[in-house]
Amino acid sequence: MGIVLAFVLLFVIGCSGIKTGVETSEKNFNELVKYEGPKARVSVVVFCKTERCDKNLAGATKDLLINELVRSNRFIILERGENLENIKKELLLSQSGLIDLKKAVPLGLLEGADILIVGSITAIQPDKTKFFVPVLIPWREGGRQHITAGLFELKKTYIQMFVRIVDIRTGRILKSFRAEGEYTKWDTALGEGAFQKGAVLGGVQVSQNISVDMAVVDLVKKLSKKIIKSIPDSYYRYR
């Protein structure tokens, strides 16, 4: 029985951290070949459309997506939202007379975006069991009857986002699509009990929830590739 338990434990450890999606040689090749062509000017906003989403998750998703788009070297990303307000305050301070005019930033130099990328987080499943494997092993030692029990769960976190690619000048939606991110991982809960004349000794290791962060990482990697393909070539015109 001990051999069976050891085999199961080795199997679980080997499978721990299984991530959806296979890393292909094509992806590795594309990362090595850096894009040097014209860029598109875009801004990014992300909203929550589900109760399990909050401002912090939306902000983190936006930051990760912007990072992926910048890494692609295909976009000029223009700041919007709260950070744009901070930029405006700094510009107004520069023109207030409190700063040396020779070092002041002139007004009217902010660039305008051609494309607005609008993301709406519509579903989140932070910790769902896909399936589980129970293990129960009885054994004896020192005149006591022991039972070792385990529950091995394959858990999944999931996030869904709807994305619109909008031409800011006309307001036209150029493309609309759904994207999903997920992350799967083995989790374990183990316990042991010893029985002798009605006495019970034992303890349990409580399993932990899987964070949705890794599902967000998977989501933005897929999103960045789809956004690049979804924006018409005519918008890639800046150096």
N, C-alpha and C positions, 0 to 999 in steps of 0.2 A: 504493500500500500504506500509505503514511503517513497518508493520509486515512482509511482503514479503521480503523487503530489509534486515531487521534484520536477517531473516532466511537464506538468501543467504550469508550474511556476516559471520554468524556463521558457515555455511557449508564450506566456503572458508578457514576460520581460522583453522577449524578442519582438513582440508585436506592439509594445507600448509606444504611443506617439504616432500611430499610423495616420498619415495625412492624405486627404483625398486629392486626386490629381497626380499624374505621373510626371516627374521632371524629365522632359525629353531632350535629346541631343540638339534638336532644332532650337529650343529655347536657349541653351547654353551658347550656341553659335550666334544667335541674334544678339546676346548680351556682349559678345566679344566685338561685334561689328558696330561701332558707334555711329549713330546717325549724324550727318553734318549738313543736311539740306535745309530748306526754308522752314519757318515755324509758323504756327497759328497762335493768335492772341486770344486767350480764354480766361474766364473766371469760373470759380467753382463754389457752389452752395450745396449744403446737405441739410435736409429736414427730417424730423421724426414724424412718422404716421402710424405709430403703434405704441401702446401703453408701456411696453417693456423697454422702449428706447428713451433716452434722456439727452439733455444738452451736451453732457460730457462725451457720450458715445458718438453723437452726431459730429461733434468737433474733432474727436480722435479719428473718425472715419474720413472726414474731410482732409485732415492733415496728412494722413497716410496716402490718400489718393493724390493729393498735390505732390507729395514726395515722389510717387511713382511716375507721375506725368513729367516732372522736372527731370528725373533720371533718364527718361526716354529721349531727352534733348530735342523734342519735336514741338515744344510749346513755350510761349512767353506767358507766364502765369501772372495775372493781375489781381492784386489783393482787393477783397470786398468784405462787407460785414463789419464786425467790431474793429478789426485791424485797420480797415480803411478810415474809420473815424479817428483812430489814433494818428494816422498819417495826416489827416486834415488838421487836427489840433496842432501837430508839429509845424505844418506849413503856416498856419495862422500865427503861431508863436514867432516863427521866423520873420514875419512881416509886421510884428507888433511894435517894433522899435526897441525891444529888449535885447535884441541880438545885433551884432555888428553887421551893418548892411552889406559889407564886402563879403561876409560869410553867409549871408542869408540865401535861402533857396528860393528862386523866382517862382511865382505862381504860374499855373497853366501848362505845366510840363507832364502832368499825369496822362498816361496812355489810356485809351479806351479799348475794351475787349470787343471782338467780333462775335465770339461764341460764349454762351452761358451754359455751363454744364450743371444741370439741376438733378440732384439725387434725393430720392425719398425712401427712407428706411421703412419698409412696410411689414416686416415679420422678423422676429427673433426667437430662437429656441435655444436658451443658454445651456441646457444640460439634459439631454434625452437619452435614455437607454435604448440602443438598437436591439441588442439581445444580451443574454447573460448565461453563464455556465456555472451551475452550483456543484460544489465538491464536498463530500462528507466521508471522512476516513476514521473508522474506529481502530483503536490500538490499546495495548495493555503495557503497563510499566509500574514496577514497585507495588504490585497488588492492586493497582487502581485501573479502572476502565477509563480511557481517554477518548475524546472525540475531537478531531480537528476538522473545522468546517471553513469553507471559503466560498465567496461569490465573486466571480470575475465578470465584469460588465464592459461591454463595448459601448462607450458613450459618444454622443455627437452634439456639437454646438453648430448652430445654423443661423445665417442672416440673409435676408432678401432685400434687394433695393431695385426700385424702378428709376431709370435714368432718362432724361430728355436732353437732347442736344438742340439748343435754341439759337437762331440767328438774332442777335440783339437789335440790329438795325430794323429788321422787318417784323420781329416777333414770331416768325415762323418756326415751327418745330421741324427740324431736319431729320431727326431720328428719335425713336423711343424704343426702349428695350428693357428687359428684366435681367438682373444678374444675381447670382447666388454664391455665397461662400460658406464653407463648412470645414470642420476639423473633427477628427475622430481619434479616440484614445482609449486604451484599456485602463480600467480602474479596478481596484481590489478592496474587498472587506474580509478580513480573516478573524477567526475566533477559535478558542480552544477551551475545553472543559474537562475536568477530572472528577470522577465519581467514586466515592467509597463510603458505604454505610449512610447514604443519603446526603453526603457533603458534596458541594459543587465549588470548584475553583476555576477561574478562567478570566479572559479578557477579550476585548474586541477592538480592532482597529477600524475606525470609521472612515468610509470612503470620502473623497473630496470632490467638490463640483469642478467641472472643467470650465475655464474662462472662455468668454465669447471672443476674446481678443484675437486668437489665432484664426477664427472664422473670418474676422474682419480683414486680416492680412491676406487670406486667400481671396476674399471678395475683391479687394482693390487691385490685386495683381491681375485678375481676370478683367476687371473694369478698364484698366489702363489700356490693355491691348484692344478691347472692343471700341473704346473711345477713339483711338488712333484710326481704326478702320472705318468708323462711322462718320467722321468729319470729312466732307468733300475736299478733294485736292486743291480746289481754288482758294480755300482759306489758309493754306500753307504758303504764305507769301512774304514773310518778314525774316530779316536777318538779325 
